[in-house]
Amino acid sequence: TEAYRDRWLKLGVAPSACHVVGNLKLDRPLPESEPADVDRVLEEFAAGRRLVVFASTHEGEEAGVFVCLDEARREDLNVAFVVAPRHKERFDAVAALLGGHEKYITKRRSAWRSGDIADILLLDTHGELPRAFAHAQAAFVGGSLAKVGGHNVAEPAAMGVPVIVGPHTQNFRAEVELLSKAEALKVATDINGVSACIRLWLLDEPLRQQAGQSGKEAVAANRGALGRTLDLLAEYGFLQSRFEPRSP
């Protein structure tokens, strides 16, 4: 961004050697293939309900699903939640937390069997989160209620999913600003705010669809950083061309 360029210039980098190419995170390709049964599992789990994904969650964030489910039931919203912890080392602890609730049923993705019924699906597998986004009507991206700094909000937005985050998003400030301006992302101060945003989008389908489409278009319009980076590397002699490394 221009803000980062200004910081380098203040450190003494020559203006001619400092270029703004854009955000490489926005150039991440959408997955072309996934484990064969993930879509089947998500469809069976949803069972006609709308899905909300809690993605890349950290300690203290997963329990917020119960708050959101309570509110959804009061509003008679037909919704189920997919929870995807950021770190696999926490899968068992999160399973114990979610599975211990007296009212809501949680199933682990790794143990899902046809015919299972649940309110919450714990995504304790690798590489399947993008497919969960593909089935979702909204997504909360974690590390943002917890004081971590946030995670990649562009991934669900690129798939047309409206995004909700908490207040701690300093690690992804540019992406949050981009999607906020597109009205594709909402910032909540706490889990009650997250629940309110989910409620807003699930009760107003045209608004939800517009937010999702706006986010998808915003991400697409800001792609191209990878190509610009490779062009500059070639221009400065680090690459013979975009695709051929320089000979030693």
Backbone as JSON, one array per atom type, in Angstrom:
{
  "sequence": "TEAYRDRWLKLGVAPSACHVVGNLKLDRPLPESEPADVDRVLEEFAAGRRLVVFASTHEGEEAGVFVCLDEARREDLNVAFVVAPRHKERFDAVAALLGGHEKYITKRRSAWRSGDIADILLLDTHGELPRAFAHAQAAFVGGSLAKVGGHNVAEPAAMGVPVIVGPHTQNFRAEVELLSKAEALKVATDINGVSACIRLWLLDEPLRQQAGQSGKEAVAANRGALGRTLDLLAEYGFLQSRFEPRSP",
  "N": [[0.83, -1.18, 0.0], [0.28, 2.37, -0.29], [0.79, 3.52, 2.15], [2.64, 1.77, 3.35], [4.72, 2.1, 1.54], [5.4, 4.77, 2.03], [6.53, 4.48, 4.55], [8.87, 3.03, 3.99], [10.18, 4.93, 2.42], [10.68, 6.89, 4.32], [12.6, 5.59, 5.73], [14.74, 5.85, 4.12], [14.86, 4.66, 1.6], [15.23, 4.88, -1.91], [12.92, 6.68, -3.92], [12.56, 5.75, -6.56], [13.1, 3.12, -6.36], [11.13, 1.93, -4.95], [8.15, 0.42, -5.08], [4.61, 0.21, -5.37], [2.76, -2.59, -5.51], [0.45, -3.87, -4.86], [-1.73, -6.19, -3.12], [-0.61, -9.28, -2.34], [-2.01, -11.32, -1.11], [-4.56, -11.22, -2.12], [-4.36, -12.46, -4.51], [-4.43, -15.14, -4.22], [-5.26, -18.28, -5.5], [-8.53, -19.68, -6.03], [-9.52, -22.8, -4.65], [-9.25, -25.7, -6.7], [-9.78, -28.35, -6.42], [-10.94, -30.64, -3.95], [-11.08, -32.83, -1.05], [-13.03, -35.68, -1.83], [-15.49, -36.13, -0.51], [-16.26, -33.92, 0.98], [-18.15, -31.96, 0.23], [-20.48, -33.45, 0.23], [-20.67, -34.11, 2.96], [-20.98, -31.55, 4.1], [-23.41, -30.8, 2.96], [-25.11, -32.78, 3.98], [-24.86, -32.23, 6.71], [-25.85, -29.58, 6.81], [-28.51, -29.96, 6.01], [-30.62, -28.59, 4.73], [-30.56, -26.25, 6.16], [-29.3, -22.88, 6.63], [-25.84, -22.0, 6.48], [-23.34, -20.83, 8.69], [-20.01, -19.91, 9.01], [-17.48, -20.16, 11.4], [-14.38, -19.18, 11.23], [-10.89, -19.96, 11.43], [-10.55, -19.77, 14.23], [-9.68, -18.76, 17.6], [-8.69, -19.41, 21.04], [-11.34, -18.8, 23.25], [-13.03, -17.75, 21.37], [-14.6, -19.72, 20.13], [-16.71, -20.48, 21.86], [-18.53, -18.51, 21.47], [-20.24, -19.32, 19.51], [-22.4, -20.53, 20.74], [-23.81, -18.35, 21.8], [-24.61, -17.15, 19.41], [-26.21, -19.18, 18.33], [-28.25, -19.32, 20.25], [-29.47, -16.8, 19.87], [-30.25, -17.09, 17.21], [-32.17, -19.09, 17.41], [-34.1, -17.84, 18.93], [-34.98, -16.02, 17.08], [-36.03, -17.68, 15.26], [-34.43, -18.56, 13.15], [-33.23, -20.6, 10.64], [-30.52, -22.15, 10.97], [-27.16, -23.41, 10.94], [-23.88, -24.09, 12.31], [-20.48, -24.04, 11.29], [-17.41, -24.72, 12.67], [-14.08, -23.83, 12.59], [-11.16, -24.23, 13.97], [-8.12, -22.34, 14.24], [-5.66, -23.62, 14.78], [-4.54, -26.92, 14.63], [-3.74, -28.27, 16.88], [-5.54, -27.62, 18.81], [-7.87, -28.95, 18.35], [-8.97, -31.13, 19.85], [-9.47, -29.95, 22.35], [-11.3, -27.97, 21.65], [-13.33, -29.57, 20.66], [-14.13, -30.81, 23.04], [-15.07, -28.59, 24.45], [-17.22, -27.63, 22.8], [-18.72, -29.94, 22.59], [-19.62, -30.34, 25.13], [-21.88, -28.91, 25.66], [-25.17, -28.53, 26.93], [-27.4, -28.22, 25.36], [-26.9, -28.0, 22.59], [-25.85, -29.94, 19.81], [-22.77, -31.23, 18.8], [-20.73, -32.36, 16.15], [-17.77, -33.96, 15.01], [-16.01, -33.31, 12.05], [-14.21, -35.25, 11.11], [-15.26, -37.55, 12.12], [-17.73, -37.81, 11.06], [-20.74, -39.38, 10.04], [-23.02, -40.67, 7.63], [-26.36, -39.78, 8.16], [-25.97, -38.66, 10.64], [-26.85, -36.05, 12.94], [-26.6, -32.65, 13.76], [-25.96, -29.5, 15.43], [-23.7, -28.04, 15.3], [-20.77, -28.25, 13.39], [-17.6, -29.39, 13.77], [-14.79, -28.54, 12.15], [-12.35, -30.44, 11.81], [-10.31, -31.13, 10.09], [-7.92, -31.03, 7.36], [-7.54, -28.51, 4.89], [-10.16, -28.15, 4.02], [-11.63, -25.91, 4.6], [-12.06, -23.85, 2.58], [-14.1, -25.07, 1.05], [-16.14, -25.13, 2.89], [-16.64, -22.4, 3.1], [-17.71, -22.08, 0.56], [-20.23, -23.12, 0.84], [-21.41, -21.45, 2.63], [-23.46, -18.88, 4.14], [-22.65, -16.72, 5.55], [-19.68, -15.53, 7.22], [-17.65, -15.57, 10.07], [-14.5, -14.36, 10.78], [-11.87, -15.41, 12.65], [-9.51, -14.74, 15.37], [-9.84, -12.15, 15.83], [-11.73, -11.25, 17.63], [-10.45, -12.37, 19.81], [-7.27, -11.16, 20.91], [-5.42, -11.21, 18.58], [-4.97, -10.26, 16.03], [-6.23, -10.87, 13.72], [-7.21, -12.71, 10.7], [-7.11, -13.96, 7.28], [-9.39, -12.21, 5.6], [-10.07, -11.98, 2.99], [-10.35, -14.43, 1.76], [-12.94, -15.79, 2.29], [-14.5, -13.68, 1.27], [-13.79, -13.57, -1.44], [-15.21, -15.67, -2.38], [-17.75, -14.83, -2.38], [-18.95, -14.5, 0.11], [-20.37, -12.78, 2.79], [-18.6, -11.05, 5.38], [-17.65, -11.1, 8.82], [-15.91, -9.56, 11.46], [-14.02, -9.18, 14.53], [-12.77, -6.49, 16.64], [-9.98, -6.55, 16.49], [-7.9, -6.4, 14.1], [-5.44, -5.78, 13.01], [-3.42, -7.06, 11.58], [-4.42, -7.48, 9.1], [-5.22, -5.11, 7.98], [-5.46, -3.62, 5.54], [-7.0, -5.3, 3.89], [-9.35, -5.49, 5.38], [-10.19, -2.82, 5.35], [-10.64, -2.49, 2.6], [-12.8, -4.29, 2.11], [-14.66, -3.33, 3.91], [-15.25, -0.81, 2.83], [-16.52, -1.67, 0.57], [-18.84, -2.51, 1.65], [-19.03, -5.13, 2.37], [-18.13, -6.31, 4.59], [-18.38, -6.43, 8.11], [-17.56, -4.93, 11.22], [-17.51, -6.06, 14.45], [-17.85, -5.36, 17.94], [-17.95, -7.23, 19.94], [-19.04, -10.59, 20.83], [-21.8, -10.48, 20.86], [-22.29, -8.49, 19.05], [-21.32, -9.75, 16.75], [-23.25, -11.77, 16.52], [-25.49, -10.17, 16.03], [-24.86, -9.13, 13.51], [-24.87, -11.46, 11.96], [-27.56, -12.13, 12.23], [-28.73, -9.9, 10.95], [-27.93, -10.26, 8.24], [-28.99, -12.78, 7.64], [-31.68, -12.36, 7.89], [-32.24, -10.61, 5.9], [-32.14, -11.31, 2.86], [-31.67, -10.17, 0.19], [-29.92, -8.04, 0.92], [-27.82, -9.5, 2.05], [-26.94, -10.98, -0.18], [-26.11, -8.9, -1.85], [-24.01, -7.83, -0.34], [-22.25, -10.01, -0.36], [-21.71, -10.24, -3.13], [-20.55, -7.74, -3.64], [-18.22, -7.9, -2.11], [-16.89, -10.0, -3.4], [-16.45, -8.86, -5.92], [-14.83, -6.71, -5.17], [-12.49, -7.97, -4.26], [-11.71, -9.26, -6.65], [-11.25, -7.04, -8.32], [-8.97, -5.98, -7.25], [-6.93, -7.7, -7.65], [-3.84, -8.95, -9.14], [-1.39, -8.3, -8.14], [0.63, -10.23, -7.99], [1.47, -10.65, -10.67], [2.45, -8.06, -11.25], [4.53, -7.94, -9.41], [6.26, -9.98, -10.34], [6.89, -8.91, -12.84], [8.37, -6.64, -12.09], [10.52, -7.86, -10.77], [11.69, -9.11, -12.95], [12.35, -6.86, -14.44], [14.32, -5.69, -12.86], [16.29, -7.52, -13.09], [16.26, -9.89, -11.66], [14.82, -11.99, -12.58], [14.8, -13.76, -15.66], [12.59, -13.82, -17.21], [9.09, -13.78, -16.61], [8.77, -16.43, -15.97], [11.16, -17.79, -15.98], [13.88, -18.53, -14.03], [16.75, -16.56, -13.18], [19.94, -17.37, -14.54], [22.66, -18.81, -12.69]],
  "CA": [[0.0, 0.0, 0.0], [1.02, 3.63, -0.25], [1.23, 3.75, 3.53], [3.88, 1.02, 3.55], [5.75, 2.75, 0.72], [5.84, 5.96, 2.76], [7.4, 4.06, 5.65], [10.18, 2.71, 3.42], [10.82, 6.18, 2.01], [11.18, 7.55, 5.53], [13.81, 4.87, 6.15], [15.81, 6.21, 3.22], [14.82, 3.97, 0.31], [15.02, 5.79, -3.03], [11.57, 6.56, -4.49], [12.58, 4.98, -7.81], [13.28, 1.7, -6.04], [10.04, 1.51, -4.06], [6.95, 0.33, -5.91], [3.39, -0.36, -4.8], [2.25, -3.59, -6.46], [-0.84, -4.39, -4.41], [-1.77, -7.18, -2.04], [-0.45, -10.65, -2.85], [-3.02, -12.22, -0.52], [-5.76, -11.21, -2.96], [-4.1, -13.26, -5.71], [-4.49, -16.58, -3.93], [-6.29, -18.91, -6.35], [-9.56, -20.48, -5.4], [-9.18, -24.22, -4.79], [-9.9, -26.38, -7.81], [-10.2, -29.69, -6.01], [-11.0, -30.87, -2.52], [-11.44, -34.22, -0.76], [-14.24, -36.0, -2.61], [-16.75, -36.21, 0.23], [-16.51, -32.78, 1.85], [-19.41, -31.31, -0.13], [-21.55, -34.33, 0.71], [-20.76, -33.95, 4.41], [-21.54, -30.24, 4.39], [-24.83, -30.81, 2.58], [-25.82, -33.6, 4.96], [-24.88, -31.48, 7.97], [-26.76, -28.43, 6.68], [-29.88, -30.52, 5.99], [-31.55, -27.54, 4.35], [-30.34, -25.03, 6.95], [-28.24, -21.99, 6.17], [-24.59, -22.24, 7.21], [-22.42, -19.76, 9.08], [-18.69, -20.46, 9.33], [-16.54, -19.51, 12.31], [-13.13, -19.61, 10.61], [-9.59, -19.59, 12.02], [-10.85, -19.29, 15.58], [-8.72, -18.9, 18.69], [-9.28, -19.66, 22.35], [-12.28, -17.78, 23.68], [-13.95, -17.37, 20.29], [-15.52, -20.8, 19.75], [-17.9, -20.49, 22.71], [-19.47, -17.53, 20.94], [-21.23, -20.0, 18.67], [-23.6, -20.77, 21.56], [-24.54, -17.08, 21.83], [-25.23, -16.97, 18.1], [-27.28, -20.16, 18.19], [-29.36, -18.89, 21.11], [-30.15, -15.7, 19.19], [-30.87, -17.62, 16.0], [-33.38, -19.84, 17.78], [-35.12, -16.86, 19.34], [-35.5, -15.39, 15.86], [-36.51, -18.76, 14.4], [-33.57, -18.65, 11.97], [-32.87, -21.99, 10.36], [-29.09, -21.99, 10.73], [-26.19, -24.29, 11.6], [-22.56, -23.46, 12.36], [-19.24, -24.78, 11.09], [-16.33, -24.1, 13.45], [-12.77, -24.27, 12.1], [-10.08, -23.63, 14.75], [-6.92, -21.98, 13.48], [-4.56, -24.54, 15.02], [-5.0, -28.3, 14.79], [-3.43, -28.72, 18.23], [-6.66, -27.28, 19.67], [-9.08, -29.66, 17.92], [-9.56, -31.92, 20.94], [-9.99, -29.04, 23.37], [-12.51, -27.32, 21.12], [-14.36, -30.62, 20.62], [-14.63, -30.98, 24.4], [-15.84, -27.39, 24.78], [-18.47, -27.6, 22.06], [-19.48, -31.16, 22.86], [-20.12, -30.36, 26.5], [-23.06, -28.07, 25.84], [-26.34, -29.35, 27.25], [-28.51, -27.99, 24.44], [-26.53, -28.08, 21.18], [-25.09, -31.14, 19.44], [-21.6, -31.0, 17.94], [-20.08, -33.52, 15.54], [-16.49, -33.69, 14.37], [-15.97, -33.64, 10.63], [-13.44, -36.48, 10.91], [-16.05, -38.69, 12.58], [-19.09, -37.7, 10.52], [-21.31, -40.52, 9.35], [-24.32, -40.38, 7.04], [-27.43, -39.94, 9.14], [-25.71, -37.85, 11.83], [-27.56, -34.78, 13.08], [-25.86, -31.78, 14.67], [-26.12, -28.05, 15.31], [-22.36, -27.5, 15.05], [-19.81, -29.16, 12.79], [-16.22, -29.01, 14.04], [-13.98, -28.87, 10.98], [-11.06, -30.87, 12.36], [-9.58, -31.72, 8.97], [-7.04, -30.06, 6.7], [-7.78, -28.14, 3.5], [-11.57, -28.15, 3.65], [-12.28, -24.64, 4.93], [-12.61, -23.17, 1.4], [-15.37, -25.66, 0.65], [-17.13, -24.66, 3.86], [-17.02, -21.06, 2.64], [-18.54, -22.2, -0.65], [-21.59, -23.48, 1.26], [-21.82, -20.57, 3.72], [-24.18, -17.63, 3.91], [-21.89, -15.67, 6.24], [-18.49, -16.06, 7.87], [-16.87, -14.82, 11.05], [-13.08, -14.71, 10.69], [-11.38, -15.31, 14.01], [-8.3, -14.0, 15.7], [-10.23, -10.74, 15.78], [-12.26, -10.99, 18.98], [-9.2, -12.58, 20.55], [-6.31, -10.11, 20.54], [-4.41, -11.87, 17.75], [-4.68, -9.41, 14.88], [-7.06, -11.26, 12.59], [-6.74, -13.62, 9.65], [-7.39, -13.54, 5.92], [-10.81, -11.98, 5.32], [-10.28, -12.0, 1.54], [-10.68, -15.77, 1.29], [-14.39, -15.95, 2.15], [-15.06, -12.62, 0.42], [-13.57, -13.94, -2.83], [-16.21, -16.68, -2.72], [-19.06, -14.23, -2.3], [-19.51, -14.67, 1.45], [-20.22, -11.62, 3.67], [-17.62, -11.34, 6.43], [-17.73, -10.4, 10.11], [-14.69, -9.65, 12.27], [-13.97, -8.41, 15.75], [-12.04, -5.22, 16.54], [-8.52, -6.71, 16.43], [-7.61, -6.84, 12.72], [-4.31, -4.99, 12.54], [-2.59, -7.82, 10.65], [-5.09, -7.5, 7.8], [-5.89, -3.81, 7.94], [-5.78, -3.21, 4.17], [-8.11, -6.12, 3.39], [-10.55, -5.1, 6.13], [-10.63, -1.52, 4.83], [-11.16, -2.71, 1.26], [-14.11, -4.93, 2.17], [-15.58, -2.42, 4.61], [-15.69, 0.2, 1.86], [-17.44, -2.34, -0.35], [-19.99, -2.92, 2.46], [-19.03, -6.6, 2.36], [-17.56, -6.73, 5.88], [-18.8, -5.66, 9.28], [-16.72, -5.06, 12.4], [-18.29, -6.14, 15.7], [-17.0, -5.14, 19.11], [-17.99, -8.41, 20.81], [-19.78, -11.7, 20.23], [-23.18, -10.06, 20.65], [-22.27, -7.77, 17.78], [-21.21, -10.77, 15.7], [-24.57, -12.38, 16.4], [-26.39, -9.19, 15.41], [-24.53, -9.07, 12.08], [-25.4, -12.7, 11.36], [-29.02, -11.97, 12.19], [-29.05, -8.91, 9.91], [-27.77, -10.82, 6.9], [-29.88, -13.92, 7.42], [-33.06, -11.88, 7.8], [-32.38, -9.76, 4.71], [-31.41, -12.04, 1.83], [-31.11, -9.27, -0.83], [-28.77, -7.34, 1.48], [-26.74, -10.47, 2.18], [-26.42, -11.29, -1.5], [-25.4, -7.72, -2.34], [-22.75, -7.75, 0.39], [-21.38, -11.05, -0.87], [-21.28, -9.9, -4.49], [-19.65, -6.59, -3.56], [-16.92, -8.38, -1.63], [-16.29, -10.79, -4.47], [-15.99, -7.92, -6.94], [-13.73, -5.91, -4.62], [-11.29, -8.8, -4.29], [-11.33, -9.47, -8.05], [-10.76, -5.79, -8.89], [-7.68, -5.62, -6.66], [-5.93, -8.72, -7.94], [-2.81, -8.58, -10.1], [-0.13, -7.98, -7.47], [1.65, -11.24, -8.32], [2.02, -10.33, -11.98], [3.25, -6.84, -11.15], [5.75, -8.28, -8.69], [7.14, -10.72, -11.25], [7.38, -7.97, -13.86], [9.42, -5.81, -11.49], [11.69, -8.71, -10.56], [12.34, -9.27, -14.26], [12.91, -5.55, -14.82], [15.54, -5.45, -12.09], [17.27, -8.55, -13.4], [16.18, -11.07, -10.8], [14.23, -13.03, -13.41], [14.97, -13.54, -17.09], [11.23, -13.52, -17.62], [8.19, -14.13, -15.52], [8.73, -17.86, -15.67], [12.48, -18.4, -16.05], [14.81, -17.96, -13.05], [18.02, -16.11, -13.72], [21.02, -18.34, -14.45], [23.65, -18.41, -11.67]],
  "C": [[0.88, 1.25, 0.0], [1.54, 3.93, 1.15], [2.53, 3.01, 3.82], [5.02, 1.64, 2.74], [6.29, 3.98, 1.44], [6.79, 5.6, 3.9], [8.8, 3.73, 5.14], [10.91, 3.98, 2.99], [11.39, 6.92, 3.21], [12.44, 6.87, 6.07], [14.98, 5.11, 5.2], [15.85, 5.49, 1.89], [14.52, 4.98, -0.79], [13.62, 5.6, -3.61], [11.52, 5.7, -5.75], [12.7, 3.49, -7.56], [12.16, 1.15, -5.17], [8.72, 1.57, -4.82], [5.79, -0.27, -5.13], [2.79, -1.3, -5.83], [0.86, -4.09, -6.09], [-0.66, -5.5, -3.4], [-1.7, -8.59, -2.62], [-1.49, -11.6, -2.29], [-4.28, -12.29, -1.39], [-5.59, -12.05, -4.22], [-4.13, -14.76, -5.43], [-5.59, -17.21, -4.76], [-7.32, -19.64, -5.53], [-9.25, -21.95, -5.62], [-9.96, -24.87, -5.91], [-10.38, -27.77, -7.44], [-10.1, -29.82, -4.5], [-11.24, -32.36, -2.28], [-12.85, -34.52, -1.26], [-15.53, -35.88, -1.81], [-17.07, -34.98, 1.05], [-17.83, -32.09, 1.51], [-20.6, -32.14, 0.34], [-21.76, -34.15, 2.21], [-21.41, -32.62, 4.77], [-23.03, -30.17, 4.05], [-25.65, -31.64, 3.56], [-25.94, -32.86, 6.3], [-25.88, -30.34, 7.9], [-28.21, -28.88, 6.69], [-30.92, -29.44, 5.7], [-31.41, -26.26, 5.13], [-29.29, -24.15, 6.28], [-27.01, -22.17, 7.07], [-23.85, -20.93, 7.49], [-21.13, -20.41, 9.52], [-17.98, -19.57, 10.33], [-15.16, -20.01, 11.91], [-11.91, -19.12, 11.38], [-9.76, -19.05, 13.44], [-9.72, -19.58, 16.57], [-9.46, -19.09, 20.01], [-10.16, -18.49, 22.78], [-13.29, -17.39, 22.62], [-14.98, -18.46, 19.98], [-16.81, -20.79, 20.58], [-18.94, -19.48, 22.26], [-20.52, -18.13, 20.04], [-22.52, -20.23, 19.45], [-24.46, -19.5, 21.65], [-25.3, -16.88, 20.52], [-26.37, -17.95, 17.87], [-28.49, -19.8, 19.04], [-30.17, -17.79, 20.41], [-30.88, -16.19, 17.95], [-32.16, -18.36, 16.31], [-34.49, -18.9, 18.25], [-35.79, -16.21, 18.13], [-36.06, -16.42, 14.88], [-35.74, -18.8, 13.08], [-33.12, -20.1, 11.81], [-31.39, -22.04, 9.98], [-28.29, -23.03, 11.51], [-24.81, -23.67, 11.45], [-21.45, -24.47, 12.09], [-18.15, -24.03, 11.83], [-15.0, -24.7, 13.0], [-11.67, -23.59, 12.91], [-8.84, -23.38, 13.89], [-5.83, -23.04, 13.59], [-5.08, -25.95, 15.33], [-4.73, -28.84, 16.19], [-4.59, -28.47, 19.19], [-7.92, -28.07, 19.33], [-9.75, -30.39, 19.07], [-10.17, -31.02, 22.01], [-11.27, -28.36, 22.91], [-13.65, -28.33, 21.04], [-14.97, -30.83, 22.0], [-15.5, -29.8, 24.82], [-17.21, -27.42, 24.11], [-19.35, -28.79, 22.4], [-20.07, -31.22, 24.24], [-21.37, -29.54, 26.72], [-24.3, -28.93, 26.01], [-27.45, -29.25, 26.2], [-28.16, -28.26, 22.98], [-25.62, -29.28, 20.92], [-23.96, -30.75, 18.49], [-21.09, -32.33, 17.42], [-18.76, -33.08, 14.92], [-16.56, -34.12, 12.91], [-15.29, -34.98, 10.4], [-14.22, -37.72, 11.31], [-17.46, -38.69, 12.02], [-19.51, -38.96, 9.79], [-22.67, -40.12, 8.78], [-25.43, -40.7, 8.05], [-27.21, -39.17, 10.42], [-26.52, -36.56, 11.77], [-26.8, -33.93, 14.09], [-26.22, -30.33, 14.42], [-24.81, -27.39, 14.91], [-21.5, -28.59, 14.44], [-18.41, -28.62, 13.05], [-15.36, -29.48, 12.88], [-12.56, -29.19, 11.46], [-10.25, -31.61, 11.31], [-8.79, -30.62, 8.28], [-7.52, -29.79, 5.28], [-9.23, -28.04, 3.08], [-12.31, -26.85, 3.96], [-12.81, -23.91, 3.7], [-13.94, -23.75, 0.94], [-16.48, -25.29, 1.63], [-17.59, -23.25, 3.5], [-17.96, -21.13, 1.45], [-19.99, -22.52, -0.32], [-22.19, -22.46, 2.22], [-22.63, -19.37, 3.24], [-23.52, -16.45, 4.61], [-20.71, -16.33, 6.93], [-17.95, -15.06, 8.89], [-15.44, -15.29, 10.95], [-12.42, -14.39, 12.02], [-10.03, -14.63, 14.15], [-8.56, -12.51, 15.78], [-11.05, -10.31, 17.0], [-11.15, -11.25, 19.99], [-8.18, -11.57, 20.04], [-5.13, -10.71, 19.79], [-4.02, -11.01, 16.57], [-5.43, -9.81, 13.63], [-6.41, -12.25, 11.65], [-7.33, -13.18, 8.32], [-8.89, -13.43, 5.63], [-11.11, -12.05, 3.82], [-10.73, -13.37, 1.05], [-12.19, -16.02, 1.22], [-15.01, -14.91, 1.22], [-14.92, -12.97, -1.06], [-14.58, -14.97, -3.31], [-17.63, -16.15, -2.55], [-19.74, -14.34, -0.96], [-19.32, -13.38, 2.25], [-19.41, -11.99, 4.91], [-17.88, -10.49, 7.67], [-16.41, -10.61, 10.83], [-14.9, -8.91, 13.58], [-13.1, -7.18, 15.56], [-10.54, -5.35, 16.31], [-8.1, -7.29, 15.07], [-6.38, -6.15, 12.15], [-3.42, -5.74, 11.56], [-3.17, -7.85, 9.24], [-5.85, -6.2, 7.58], [-6.33, -3.42, 6.53], [-6.98, -3.98, 3.63], [-9.42, -5.75, 4.08], [-11.09, -3.77, 5.61], [-11.25, -1.67, 3.45], [-12.59, -3.26, 1.31], [-15.13, -4.09, 2.93], [-16.13, -1.36, 3.67], [-16.68, -0.39, 0.87], [-18.72, -2.78, 0.35], [-20.17, -4.44, 2.43], [-18.52, -7.17, 3.67], [-18.07, -5.82, 6.97], [-17.87, -5.96, 10.45], [-17.6, -5.02, 13.64], [-17.35, -5.96, 16.89], [-16.93, -6.35, 20.02], [-18.86, -9.47, 20.15], [-21.25, -11.34, 20.03], [-23.31, -9.27, 19.36], [-22.14, -8.71, 16.6], [-22.57, -11.4, 15.45], [-25.55, -11.45, 15.71], [-26.13, -9.08, 13.91], [-25.04, -10.3, 11.35], [-26.9, -12.59, 11.19], [-29.42, -11.03, 11.07], [-29.01, -9.53, 8.53], [-28.72, -11.98, 6.64], [-31.35, -13.51, 7.32], [-33.31, -11.04, 6.56], [-31.56, -10.37, 3.58], [-30.9, -11.14, 0.71], [-29.89, -8.51, -0.33], [-27.58, -8.27, 1.6], [-26.11, -10.78, 0.83], [-25.63, -10.12, -2.07], [-24.05, -7.58, -1.65], [-21.77, -8.79, -0.13], [-20.84, -10.73, -2.25], [-20.3, -8.73, -4.48], [-18.27, -7.0, -3.08], [-16.18, -9.16, -2.69], [-15.71, -9.88, -5.55], [-14.81, -7.09, -6.44], [-12.43, -6.69, -4.63], [-10.8, -8.97, -5.72], [-10.7, -8.22, -8.65], [-9.37, -5.42, -8.38], [-6.65, -6.73, -6.8], [-4.9, -8.18, -8.94], [-1.47, -8.27, -9.48], [0.97, -8.97, -7.83], [2.29, -10.94, -9.66], [2.89, -9.1, -11.96], [4.56, -7.09, -10.43], [6.74, -9.0, -9.59], [7.7, -9.82, -12.34], [8.51, -7.11, -13.32], [10.68, -6.62, -11.22], [12.44, -8.93, -11.87], [13.01, -7.97, -14.68], [14.22, -5.28, -14.11], [16.56, -6.57, -12.23], [17.25, -9.77, -12.51], [15.54, -12.26, -11.5], [14.51, -12.71, -14.86], [13.62, -13.2, -17.72], [10.35, -13.87, -16.44], [8.37, -15.57, -15.06], [10.09, -18.53, -15.69], [13.39, -17.76, -15.01], [16.12, -17.58, -13.7], [19.08, -17.17, -13.54], [22.04, -17.88, -13.43], [24.91, -17.87, -12.33]]
}
